[in-house]
Amino acid sequence: MVVPSQRVLLISFLLLLVSTTLVHAKGNKPKPEGGGAAAGDGGDGDEGEAAGDTTEDGAVQGGKKQLAHGPVTYDARSVIINGKHELLFSGSIHYPRSSVEMWPDILKKAKQGGLNVIQTYVFWNIHEPVQGKWEFEGNYDLVKFIRLIQENGMYATLRVGPFIQAEWNHGGLPYWLREVPQITFRSDNEPYKKHMEQYVTKIMKMMKDEKLFAPQGGPIILAQIENEYNQIQLAYRELGDTYVQWAANLAVGQNIGVPWIMCKQKDAPDPVINTCNGRHCGDTFSGPNKPNKPALWTENWTAQYRVFGDPPSQRAAEDIAFSVARFFSKGGALTNYYMYHGGTNFGRTSAVFTTTRYYDEAPLDEYALQRDPKWSHLKDLHKAINLCKKTLLTGTPGDQRLGEETEVRFYEKPGTECAAFIANNHSTMEATVNWRGQKYLLPPASISILPDCKTVVFNTQQIVSQHNSRNYVTASKKMNWEMSPEPIATVAQIPSSSREMQELYGLLKDTTDYAWYTTSIDLSPYDLPMKETIRPVVRIPSLGHAMVVFVNDEYIGSQHGSHAEKGFVFEAPAKMKLGANHISLLCMTVGLPDSGAYMEHRYAGPRSVTILGLNTGTIDLSANGWGHRAGLNGEKLEVYTEKGAQKVKWTKATGKGRALTWYKTSFDAPSGRDPCAIRMTGMGKGMVWVNGISIGRHWMSFLSPLGQPTQTEYHIPRAFIKPKNFLVVLEEEPADPKDIEIVTVNRDTICSLIKQDYPGHVKYWDRKGGKLATAPGKSLQPSALLNCPNYKKISAIEFAGYGNPDGFCGTFKLGQCNAPEAKKVVEDHCLGKISCTVPNDPSLFFKSGDPCPGIKKTLAIQAACSF
């Protein structure tokens, strides 16, 4: 029995426990690790609406929509999850292209960007690099990545391949597969089908054992077999047709409980769904090949991957938004952004000539920082389409031509619900249209979204969200470099092992980029030119990819191919001598091929070697007897590690070193939490290691047509960095490392450009009782919304113009009409705040009347964020 005093103590304890629990539940958000929070965090009520949070259907708990589990099927309208039709906004994020420590932040930002699906390939060659030996550790931990997707409230699409292309080394196929006798990749070939079936079955069993498919309570709702096979199918004739049937049967026979898809495969056998890849699938997709299949878009390219030698690649946020709105207006049910975060091709994982940086122009850049307005504009698009979700899935579709270049597509339930997409297809001229008694002004190449067939909540061309600009800040430079030349191999170290030169892929077996080819030739006084002005020339036609040539231990030059033309012809004069002359070729690959038919029959390396200009004529050394060795001495000794570096002699680096030299130094961890990179100014071509981990190939000497390197900065994930760091660079060309810098990366320059005729921000719209309504206390007046990333505050207004300013983030300039008080007005609204809202209101900027009443007013702001 509890006495009164004890009862009081018990009640007090229970009240304290409840109070503590509530405080914990409602406590301050912890600061994120690594890349930090999305810019939408903590500002202006923007908590990063998930794709579907604004709809009235779906279970809600703790303010977040719960992930549905259960059977996954489909019909002509959409994928059906647990008996419910869904609209799916998906993004490609590849687990091996970032560090494990980056995954939570990347997935959080994807969710905040309005995605409800993450798509990833499965990379066979990292999981089974040696036949029968499987690896799923570190950033190869597929199961952990899939679980994190689910923890972030999103579904997953698993593209198992096994051929994936993906600008990934060998298209994801392990090199050992190439050496299986009688094999032909991706055809009705028994050796290939045997290994493909073993691999697919292994991965599917792993997913089932971990209960990761939606019917088991996991997040996987779709799986893909093969990849864009239609592009090469004709090359295999009837063996291609039967292979497609076999692959589909293999997939369906896995009994995983979710639908299978084949991308860019018009003849995908039932029940496999054929899907579209491209930039404008709303216009180019021929549609599902059966009337009971939904329209799915598996790759909406957010830019273009780059190869060394390419100029910058871009795709405007407005164009992506237009294409997505078009696709959903025509009955599309899923769009996937390829890529949503591209990441980094660490080590030797990139495909032939592909840069180490991958899809940096995606909504999340290589460093997982939000690239605005791409990230933010697409987030707004997802919100706008979700306001139409119920009507799109259940309404009756219709369309109407409004003019030569204008049209409307709508879905409605007479008397209850209606949603419309009004499009202006003209690329340069705006249009005014009348529809159902109202006028709508449409910018060129734009679609307005009307969730109630009356109110424009979003236009694809009018960006009301934030912009930003990327900055690199020097953290370490003028480092103390030491150098150690790689020994030049000759026949003394690598004697002749075969009469002719071996093929390069087969020699390397994808264990290294480098292989030595050595031979020698004896020359008499009668062979050498008599005149000092004449020198023998070494000519070497090669199938690719690159080569450094030494004669008698002296560097005579280098040459390389390109992504478009792998082969090249090396020609350079050489100083020959009486007696034995040693010829040493360091031949290189820059990734294995990742596309096309008959990949197992691709070859690389030197085809012949001749010496021209001798008195006795041209000498062909192709069958002179050659020595071969894969790998460098420094690789064997692991001089890129602190332990291995002790095995060779180092000297102070002063000036330009000779070709094929190792350089080492150390640097302190950059302060702060911003991502890090190394800027390779002054270097040529090679590889970089930080604390023994390869961050990929660098290639500064391969210039684009614009005269600049394709990639200058190379990502070093924070997870690779220690308080004191060991940095090693292998340089293939003569170079001086003195100008290499360690930098940090931020997007702390934020901007807004808002015009008077822009719609109010879609984030302030919602559905209440089935009706479109504004959020309480929110204004729909066009306004600049600024929000600093990572809980930083606005520390300076670098530009403010009101009237007709021009330019874009980083290059704004005042126009002829300008409010003199613009900067002060913006500072009063924003300085010292994490986020702020500045209305596009003439009365706010023009206290003494509007000096240019005939001009539609534009508000342009550029601000700096800092702690």
Salt bridges, closest charged atoms under 4 A:
ASP41 OD2 - LYS108 NZ 3.24
ASP44 OD1 - LYS778 NZ 3.58
ASP46 OD1 - LYS379 NZ 2.81
ASP46 OD2 - LYS763 NZ 3.59
GLU47 OE1 - LYS29 NZ 2.89
GLU49 OE1 - LYS379 NZ 3.79
GLU49 OE2 - LYS383 NZ 3.98
ASP57 OD2 - LYS84 NZ 3.79
ASP75 OD2 - HIS85 NE2 2.58
GLU86 OE2 - LYS84 NZ 3.97
GLU86 OE1 - LYS389 NZ 3.05
ASP105 OD2 - LYS109 NZ 3.09
GLU179 OE2 - LYS509 NZ 2.64
ASP188 OD1 - LYS193 NZ 2.57
GLU190 OE2 - LYS193 NZ 3.12
ASP209 OD2 - LYS205 NZ 2.72
GLU210 OE1 - ARG147 NH2 2.59
GLU226 OE1 - ARG186 NH2 2.79
ASP270 OD2 - LYS290 NZ 2.52
ASP270 OD1 - LYS293 NZ 2.87
ASP283 OD1 - ARG326 NE 3.26
ASP283 OD1 - LYS330 NZ 3.26
GLU299 OE2 - ARG159 NH2 2.98
ASP319 OD2 - HIS280 NE2 3.50
ASP319 OD2 - ARG315 NE 2.78
ASP360 OD2 - ARG357 NE 3.97
ASP360 OD2 - ARG371 NH2 3.41
ASP360 OD2 - ARG470 NH2 2.75
GLU361 OE2 - ARG306 NH2 2.66
ASP365 OD2 - ARG470 NH1 3.13
ASP365 OD2 - ARG747 NE 2.94
GLU366 OE1 - ARG357 NE 2.75
ASP380 OD2 - HIS761 NE2 3.42
GLU407 OE2 - ARG326 NH1 2.79
GLU407 OE1 - ARG401 NH2 3.99
GLU407 OE1 - ARG409 NH2 3.67
GLU412 OE2 - ARG436 NH2 2.97
GLU417 OE2 - LYS390 NZ 3.83
GLU482 OE1 - LYS664 NZ 2.76
ASP510 OD1 - ARG348 NH2 2.80
ASP513 OD1 - ARG348 NE 2.85
ASP513 OD2 - ARG697 NE 2.71
GLU571 OE2 - ARG539 NE 2.49
GLU600 OE2 - HIS601 NE2 3.52
ASP668 OD1 - LYS724 NZ 3.11
ASP674 OD1 - LYS792 NZ 3.55
GLU713 OE2 - ARG679 NE 2.83
GLU731 OE1 - HIS698 NE2 2.92
GLU732 OE1 - LYS685 NZ 2.98
ASP739 OD1 - LYS478 NZ 3.73
ASP739 OD2 - LYS738 NZ 3.07
GLU741 OE1 - ARG679 NH1 3.52
ASP748 OD2 - LYS792 NZ 2.56
ASP757 OD2 - LYS856 NZ 3.53
ASP828 OD2 - LYS824 NZ 3.07
ASP850 OD2 - LYS857 NZ 2.80
